[in-house]
C-alpha cells in the first residue's frame, strides 16, 4: 500500500483521460460527462479536491494526534534523565582507553577528562523512575510518562541531526514526521492547518526542513505560527477591503485555479486552492485560538504563565492543547536553547526553569480533559552530551551514541523506563532505540505500518523510516 498517493494519482489520471475524450472528440456531452464523473469517481475524486480530508490508517490507532516538544540543541541526558553514580565517582579521571577505540567526537579531544553529573537524582512516583532535581514538575507526573534512555542517531552535528530526527534522513528535501502524519491521516480541522509549528528561544539549526513536506504535496507542510500579533503575516485585511469583497475575489481566483487543475491534474493546484481557503478561514479561527481570555487563572498558574499575552514556551504548550482541541492533527514546538558546550550548570538550570513546568502541565492538562489517552506527547532533542568535559570544567560536547527522550499518552506505557546506558553514559548497554525505530513506533501508534506508508518519488517508493526501523513494542501500553 502506498498511503493515499496511488489513489490520488489514479483519480487524477482518470479525470484527465475522460476530460480529454469529451473535449477533443466534440461529442457535446459535457453535462452527461460531469454527472458520470461525479458518480464514478466518488471518494477518490474527493481526495483530489481535498487532500486534507480525514482518512483511515492501516489499523485501529492508539493515538489520533501528536504534540512534539522538540527541545533542540541537545539536552544533556546526564543532567536530566540518566543517573550515573560511577561517572560522579570518577569525575576528573581520563576515560578508559578501550572506550575510545574508533570514537570521533564533534569538537573535543576524546581524551578529555570525565565530568560528573552537575545535579542530584532521586526516585519518584510509584514507578520509581530516577529524575534530576531540576525536573521537579516532571517528577510529579512521572507515573504518566515513559523514559527512553537508549536513543541513538547517526548524526553528530545539530542541523543534520535535527533533520534526521524529524525526517528520517540527514539530507534536505525529505518529508517531516508531521507531514507524513498529515498525508496519512488528513486533518479533522477545517478552520486551522492540520500541522502547526510554534517556536520559542532561537530558531533551529535545521530550519524549515524540520517541518517541511519535502517531495510530498505542499499542502502537508507545517504552518508556522508567530508568537505575537497575527499568527501569520498579512492575515488581516488591508484598509478598504471588507469580507464580502475578499470573498468575491477569492471565489474568482478559485474558479481560475480549478479550471487549471481540471486541465493539468496537478495536486499542487489543489494545494494552492486549499491554502487560499485556509487563509480566509484563519482570519476568524486564528484570532480566537490565540486569544487566551477564556482560560482560567488556575490554568495559567498550572503552566507557569505570568503574562498570557507574552510569547513563551509555556504559552506555546497551552496553545498546543487548544490546537488539538480544535482538530489540528500535529503540533510541534521548537525550543532551541540546550547547546551547553560551556556554562552547563547554569544553562541546564535555566532551560528546565523555562520548560519543566509547562511540559508537565501539558500532560496533566490533557489527562484532566480526557485527551491524553489518544494524544501522543513526545519530548526530546537531536542527540545527547558527552560524559567527557568541554569548556574547562562546565560543558559537554555532542554525543550521538546515547541520549534520552520521554513520551506520554496515545498508547505509550506509563511509568516505564526503557533501555540502559553503560556506567559512564557513553554507550548503550541494553535495548537500543534508533531514530528510525522511534519513528516507526510513533507511526504504529497512529495506526500505520511504517513500511506501507509510502510515496513514489523519482521512480521509487519512499517512507519516513527509509529501509530501516522496527516498532519498539516494550514501550507500548
Secondary structure, DSSP 8 states (H G I E B T S, - for coil): --TTHHHHHHHHHHHHHHHHHHHHTT---HHHHHHHHHHHHHHHHHHHH-TTS----SS--S-SEEEEEE-TTT--HHHHT---HHHHHTTTSB--GGGGTT---SSS-TT-BB---SS-EEEETTTTEEEETT-HHHHHTGGGEEEEEEEE-S--SHHHHHHHHHHSSSSTT---HHHHHHHHH--S-SSS-SEEEEEEEB--TTGGGGG--TTS-GGGS-EEE-SSSSSSTT-S--TT--HHHHHHHHHHHHHHHHHHHHHH--HHHHHHHHHHHHHHHHHHHHHHHH-GGGS-HHHHHHHT-S-TTS--HHHHHHHHHHHHHTT-SEEEEEEE----SS-HHHHHHHHHHHHHHHHHHHHHHHHHTT-GGGEEEEEE-S-EEEEEE-STTS-EEEE-SSEEEEEESTTB-TTEEE-EE-TTSSSEEE--EEHHHHHHHHHHHTT--TTT--EEETTEEE-TTTT-----GGGB-
